[in-house]
Amino acid sequence: MNERENELKTSPATALWTKGTLTKHKTMLRHLSEFKTTLYFEDVNDDLLARFELSLINKGLSNNYCYKSMKDIKTFFNWATKRGYNKNMAYQSYSQRFRDETKSDSTINLYALSEEELAAIQTFPTSRKAIDRVRDIFVFACYTGLRFSDVIALRWSNINGDILDVVAKKTNHRQRFALANEALRILAKYPKAPDEDDPRIFPTISNQKYNAHLKEVGKLAGMTGDWITEKQSGRTKTREVRPKYELLTSHVARRTFVTMCLRKGMSPEDIRAVTGHTTADMMMKYVKFDDESKREKMSILHESSQSGVETVFDHAITDDERIRLGLPTRDAYFEIFEGDTASVNAHLAVLAHIRGNLDARAEYIKRLPADKLNEVLEIIMKGRNITLTKNSTR
């Protein structure tokens, strides 16, 4: 920690940690000190780590926080072992006791705006410059998928006409893409200062202050509906209903971008190219559909059921393709999947994918309810062997 803190002071541009990471580890050191004032590497074993993990739970901290904290401790032990400070390898076999079961539910604690909510944020009147600037930063992030840290660090050298070219701080991944008209409209409000060589685009603001102002933005935009938060500490789960504006943070913009792109039929591969997600699993955490989107999709299925639903057999599917999808012959197919419009559209989406017909794939994906959509996207992004059967796409 002393090394990293010195780096932040003397060479922040090349420091391995951010200020947030340093603060996180200082908090962990405090937890360790409160657990045991004097601690030696030789003391560490499964029993001690289990008692420490339990001490975090007993403080009312969430399972998710504890899980990440224990991973950080293992990272520290790896560093200490590499440096020669530690020779006790007992920590390597420790299996964490508490995991966050709420993470398996993609609808919990992951918030994204509907198109109507985003429009309300864009259009409410205000004469307060601070609020207007925070709104601009948030809306720009909604239309680019950039993290707050990358938006606030943007310089005019990152903009070439309508092309944004930036290297993400978190992943060191280069992101280059054309900006949406709304993003360009916001940039036009912040002209380049003539007396600076490469000025930042947006005024500097801390993430903490930004999130505080953002809650006011949400309130002024009329976001008084409810979102549900769920926390698990040990075996106890607690749920709380809170106004949406209270839960509005910088990260909601990134989820909103992914959600909007999926709703409009953009392929997962193209979305990942823009957002810089390094794995399919990471982006899947952002798949979030609001109630209106679900309503639209169910309406599409209802209309299809009235007019007759197309299937893979309307597209001259070959035996090789049918076997690859794990589907039965025509007569057996109609018997098994009769009335299961979601599975039928999932089959069509994956068939279009393996044929390389991205436009058709996007059209079928738009017809899927959220649960089936997640399964199909997982198949597409992971490129796994395809076996599609009733009630499952795995």
ZITA-V409838 format. One line per field, one symbol per residue. ss: DSSP state (h for helix, s for strand, l for the rest). burial: # if it has 24 or more other C-alpha atoms within 12 Angstrom, else .. A space follows every 10 residues. Layout:
ss = ???
burial = ???
This chain:
ss = lhhhhhhhhh lhhhllllhh hhhhhhhhhh hhhhhlllll hhhllhhhhh hhhhhhhhll llhhhhhhhh hhhhhhhhhh hhhllllllh hhhlllllll hhhhllllll llllhhhhhh hhhlllllhh hhhhhhhhhh hhlllllhhh hhllshhhss llssssslll lllsssssll hhhhhhhlll llllllllls llllllhhhh hhhhhhhhhh lllllsssss sssllsssss ssshhhhllh hhhhhhhhhh hhhllllhhh hhhhhllllh hhhhllllll hhhhhhhhhh hhhhhhhlll lhhhhlllhh hhhhlllllh hhhhhhllll hhhhhhhhhh hhhhhllhhh hhhhhllllh hhhhhhhhhh hhllllllsl lsll
burial = .......... ......##.. .#..#..#.. ##........ ...#....## .######... #######.## #.##..#... .......... #....##### .#...##### #####.##.. ##........ ########## ########## ######.##. ...######. ....###.#. .###.##... .........# ###...#..# ########## ###...#.## ####...... ...####### ########## ###.#####. #######..# ..######## ..##..#..# #.......## ###...#... ##..#.##.. ..#...#..# ########## ####...#.# ########## ########## #....##### .###
